[in-house]
Amino acid sequence: MKYNYAQLYQKNAEIYERRPNLKNALLLCNVLFSWLFFVAYTLLIVYAVFHDAFTAKEWIAALFFPLFCLFLVSVLRLAIERPRPYAETGANITPMIEKTGRENKSFPSRHVASAFVISMLFTAHFPVFGAFLLLASGFLAYVRFSVAAHYLADLLVGAGIGVALGIPIFFL
């Protein structure tokens, strides 16, 4: 069953257009939740350095899997060059944000893939905070859809890549 992105986005966008404060909160969440994972990852690495918290294998996992995730998603985006929803010909979508210069780099979502792999890393070492970050990753995916930055498939594949690259962390 194929969904009509433009209709789904329009229905969702109407909610925010009628409520400017809610729209501003959504746009703020787009920025804050994107930074949340960068800051959390940085703090985890700093914590591990100063508390000698990781074994050699855990260091490899903590550095390799998030960086490989970023690399893999970036290569896929270059190879696939899928337009963002608002950049599709005839889409008639007015996004809440625009990614000027990156209109053909939508699939898969780098934000969501990175968020999920970082969440999986945290779940392996700090399960409660990791669970919170997994929920935050899902919310980030919703936000990225709501601002018209990604199609649903971009987000699902990004989440899948992040989780798939996070699973081996539990076995090292």
N, C-alpha and C positions, 0 to 999 in steps of 0.2 A: 504494500500500500504506500503510495507516494503522497507525501503531505505537501500542501501549498505554503511554502515559506512566507511569501509575501502576505498572504491572509493571516497566517499565524503571527507574524511579526506585527502586522497592523493592529490586530486585536490586543496584543501585548502592549504596543506603543501607546494605544489610546488610553490605557490605564494611567500611564505616566504623564501623558500630555494633559490630562484633566487634573492632575495633581502635581503642580510644579515642585513642591517640596519633596515629594517622593521621587520625582525625576532627578532632582539635584542629589538626593541620597543615593540613587542608583549610580549616577555618574561618579560620585565620591567613592562608592564601593568599588567601582571599576579600577580606580587608581589605588585605593588602600589595599584591596585584596591582592592586587598584582604585586605590590611592595611587600605585603605580609610574608610571602613565601621567600622572597629574596632576603629579607631581614632575618626570618626564622632560620633559614639555611646558614647564613653568615654567623648567627649566634651559636648554632649547633657546632659549627667548625671551631669557633673561638673557644667554646666550652670544652670541646674535646681536646684542644691543644693545651689549655691551662689546667685541665684536670686529668690529663693522660687517660682519657676515657675510652679510647678505641684501641683495639689490637691492630696489627698490621693489615689483616684481612678486612677489618671494619673500615680502616682508612681507605683502602683501595675501593671498597664498595661506596663509601661516602663521597669520594671524589669522582670515581669512574661513572657510576650509573646516572647521576644528574647531568654530568657533562656529556655523556654519550647520548642521553635523551635529548638534550638541547641540539647536539650535532645531528642526530638522526632526523629529528623533526625539521630542522633547518634544511637539510638535504632534500627531504621529501617535498617541502614547500617549493624549493627551487625547481625540482623535477616536475611536479604536478602543475604548478602555476594556476591553481583554481582561484577564480575571482571571488572577492568578498561579495556578500549578498547585495549590497547597495551598488556594486560596480557591474553587476550582470546587465547585459543589454536588455532594455525594456523592463527592468525590475520595478521601476517607479517606487523605490524605497528611499526614504529620507532617514539616514542613520542618526542616532543621537551623538555619535562620535564618528570622525573619519580618520582613516589611516592613510593620509596622503603619501604617495610613493610606494605603498605596499598593497595596492588594490588586487594584485594577482598572487597574493601569498596568504591564502585563507586556510588551506588544508594541509595538515591537521593543525589544531590550535596549539601553538607553542606555550601560551600562558597555562592552559589546562594540563598539558603533558608535564610541564615542569612542576606545576602545583601538585599533581598526583605523585610523581616520583619523589618529591621532597616529603610529602605526607607519608609515603610508605617508609622512607628512611627514618622519619621521626617515630612512626608506629613501631619499628623494630627496636628502638632505643628508649623511647618515652611514650608508651602506649596511650595514655590518656590524652596527652597533647597531640599525638599522632591522629587519634580519632577526631579530635577537634579540627585538625587541619584537613582531614579527609572530608568532613562536612563543609569546611570552608572552600575546598576545591570544587565540590559540587555546586556551591553557591556561586563561585567565580564562573563556572561554566554557564549557569543561568544568566549571570550579568553579561557575559560576553555575547550570549544569544540576544539578550534584551536590547543591547545597544547596536545591534546589527553588524557586529564585527565578524560573526561566524554563523555558518549553517549548523544544524544539529549534528550532522555527520562529522564535521570538523571537530566538534567538541567530544563526541563519543570516541572517535579514533584517537584524539589527543589523550583522553582519559585512559583508554585502553593501552596505549603505548606507555604512559606513565606508570600504570599499575603493573604491566608486564615487566617493565624494567625495574620496578621496585620489589617484585617477588623474590628475586635471587638474594636480595639483601638479608632476608630472614634465614638464609641457609649458609651464610659465611661466618 
